[in-house]
């Protein structure tokens, strides 16, 4: 096989189904992160912030949380704010990231 044929084989191989699988992996990871966030939210946050972010009036309405203020979100969750308890020791960084992903998914935020 000459060098051009080998290069063409490599190029075509990169464009075939293996590439499609590689593109599906991030979507599957994102869906798994949102699902972990949903479970974490339901078990930890929904009591005050309501199911599916629809507050009962006790907690902050997370449907209005700004997409560009993740730092404030993380600070509020980990350190607490007013009636919000500090959950920094109760949540892993993975759960905190998943909560943010879930809130974004429910709110329809674009990545």
C-alpha positions as CSV (number, residue, x, y, z in Angstrom):
1,X,0.0,0.0,0.0
2,X,1.5,3.4,-0.9
3,X,1.6,6.4,1.4
4,X,-1.5,8.1,-0.2
5,X,-3.6,5.0,0.2
6,X,-2.6,4.6,3.8
7,X,-3.4,8.3,4.5
8,X,-6.8,7.9,2.8
9,X,-7.6,4.8,4.9
10,X,-6.8,6.7,8.1
11,X,-8.8,9.6,7.0
12,X,-11.9,7.6,6.1
13,X,-11.5,5.5,9.3
14,X,-11.7,8.7,11.4
15,X,-14.8,9.8,9.6
16,X,-16.7,6.6,10.0
17,X,-18.9,5.3,12.9
18,X,-16.1,5.5,15.4
19,X,-16.3,9.3,15.1
20,X,-20.0,9.1,15.7
21,X,-19.5,7.1,18.8
22,X,-17.0,9.7,20.0
23,X,-19.6,12.5,19.5
24,X,-22.3,10.5,21.3
25,X,-20.1,10.1,24.4
26,X,-20.3,13.7,25.5
27,X,-24.1,13.8,25.1
28,X,-24.3,10.6,27.2
29,X,-22.0,12.1,29.8
30,X,-24.1,15.3,29.9
31,X,-27.4,13.3,30.3
32,X,-25.8,11.3,33.1
33,X,-24.7,14.5,34.8
34,X,-28.2,16.0,34.6
35,X,-29.7,12.8,36.0
36,X,-27.3,12.8,38.9
37,X,-28.3,16.5,39.4
38,X,-32.0,15.6,39.4
39,X,-31.5,12.9,42.0
40,X,-29.3,15.2,44.2
41,X,-31.8,18.0,43.8
42,X,-34.8,15.8,44.7
43,X,-33.1,14.4,47.8
44,X,-31.4,17.6,49.0
45,X,-33.0,20.7,47.5
46,X,-36.6,20.1,46.5
47,X,-37.9,20.3,50.1
48,X,-37.3,24.1,50.0
49,X,-36.9,24.9,46.3
50,X,-39.8,22.7,45.1
51,X,-40.0,19.9,42.6
52,X,-38.6,20.7,39.2
53,X,-37.5,24.1,40.5
54,X,-41.1,25.3,41.1
55,X,-40.7,26.8,44.5
56,X,-43.4,26.6,47.2
57,X,-42.4,30.0,48.4
58,X,-39.9,28.7,51.0
59,X,-36.7,28.8,49.0
60,X,-35.3,31.0,46.2
61,X,-37.0,30.4,42.8
62,X,-34.2,28.7,40.9
63,X,-36.0,29.2,37.6
64,X,-34.9,32.8,37.9
65,X,-31.2,32.1,38.6
66,X,-28.9,33.7,36.1
67,X,-27.0,31.3,33.9
68,X,-23.9,33.4,34.0
69,X,-23.5,33.3,37.8
70,X,-22.3,29.8,38.6
71,X,-19.8,31.2,41.1
72,X,-22.7,32.7,43.2
73,X,-24.6,29.4,42.9
74,X,-21.7,27.4,44.2
75,X,-21.0,29.9,47.0
76,X,-24.6,29.9,48.1
77,X,-24.8,26.1,48.1
78,X,-21.5,25.4,49.8
79,X,-21.4,28.3,52.3
80,X,-25.1,28.9,52.8
81,X,-27.0,32.2,52.5
82,X,-29.7,33.5,54.8
83,X,-32.0,30.6,55.4
84,X,-30.1,28.4,53.0
85,X,-27.9,25.9,55.0
86,X,-24.3,25.4,54.0
87,X,-24.0,22.1,52.1
88,X,-20.3,22.2,51.2
89,X,-19.5,19.1,53.4
90,X,-22.6,17.2,52.3
91,X,-22.1,17.4,48.6
92,X,-19.2,16.2,46.4
93,X,-17.8,18.4,43.7
94,X,-19.4,16.0,41.2
95,X,-22.9,16.5,42.8
96,X,-22.4,20.3,42.8
97,X,-21.6,20.2,39.1
98,X,-24.5,17.9,38.5
99,X,-26.9,20.2,40.3
100,X,-25.8,23.1,38.1
101,X,-26.3,20.9,35.0
102,X,-29.8,19.9,36.2
103,X,-30.8,23.5,37.0
104,X,-29.6,24.5,33.5
105,X,-31.4,21.7,31.8
106,X,-34.7,22.6,33.6
107,X,-34.3,26.2,32.7
108,X,-33.4,25.5,29.1
109,X,-29.9,27.1,29.3
110,X,-27.8,26.6,26.2
111,X,-24.2,25.5,26.9
